[in-house]
């Protein structure tokens, strides 16, 4: 098949395989007919030394899963990236979002590495530190973000100030209040919202071959009520032992089309965070702009 525009070719190629009744021989022919799809899926599995993620095993995973095709495509690409093998739910412990809600009660700080999609489909690498605020929420606590461009954001709860530093222009913007945050993903309310307000929630059990841990993959779409939000659908990978997320991917469309607009590739819980992480020293050559 020809490669269609708008980067939908991979979804179309996978859907062709997912919906078929191919034999192994037929599927080997499918792989030959879709070298770009095979290359993309297998090349993303570069985080582990011994990864087996052939399109045939991918098709078998999807055929045994209750997940919808569009969500399945997103989940499988994540599986290839993270070296995850899925298996039947009957052989794994049961998981419920309420377990994650309970587990988050013991989390006071986090360190996150993420990739976000910017203008013109450019990508930006982020490092983030966050600490639960006095009101018990990460959303209103100390926060620091450093980007691969050198931009730095610091929100200091005690000072009730937010600093935004842009080295390219040597400008520091200072805002009253905590205007920047790590978001609501790490607060209990988000998972209550996930449990009650989202539709097409599907779960798939598996194993992270690199970390050697059992996981559960949860895909979801938001209801029409929340279609104005930036994240309209997503996939979250949970560690079955800790019940905490290990990877989060969100799309700005409801159909898992194209690349996600943000991916949390690493989430470390309760790390030792230096106190000066949440302090910002204004560079001597910077122009200060107060808002």
C-alpha angles and dihedrals in degrees: 000000000000119000106255124215127262094045093278093124094093093052091048092049092050093044089053089057096039094054097045134090095226124166120221090265091050091049092051086056089050089055091053091049093050106042093151092055091048092047093050095048096045096039091059091060093080100120096081133055096227115033127162110188106145119167088246093060088043091055092048091051092052095044090057093046128087091215119119119255098250093048090043091058091053093046093048093052088052089048091054091047095049098035094243124165116201124214140177118294092229092072096051137069115268116259130203131179089237087070090059091047089055094045092054090062088076095049115098102160140017142193117207135186115198145169120217130188115236136183118322089016092290118153128228125198116219136192116197136185123189137175129197112259129233090264089059097254131111088211090073101031138095113304139180129183128183122187131204087247090061096252113144131199123189125180112189115195096196093051091038088221136122122210123200114188123191111186093189090068096022091234131142118197115200120198131187111243132011100304096162126056143167087247135244098291093099098049127092091236091065092059092044086053090047091051096047109026109036128086135211091030108177130180129204126183125217148130132268100228093199099048093033091228132131114243142183122218117211122192124187147164127215121245122252087260090069100036090117091065118101093239109062098165136002152170123231123190114208128197103235092212098052095025087221127125117264097179134018127190124181130187127204091219129062097237106059089248121162124345121337114254092229135020126187100208098176131027120180117188125215095355120174103265121195113234092232090061088083095045122087124208112201110231113243094236095048126109112230118219117186121201 
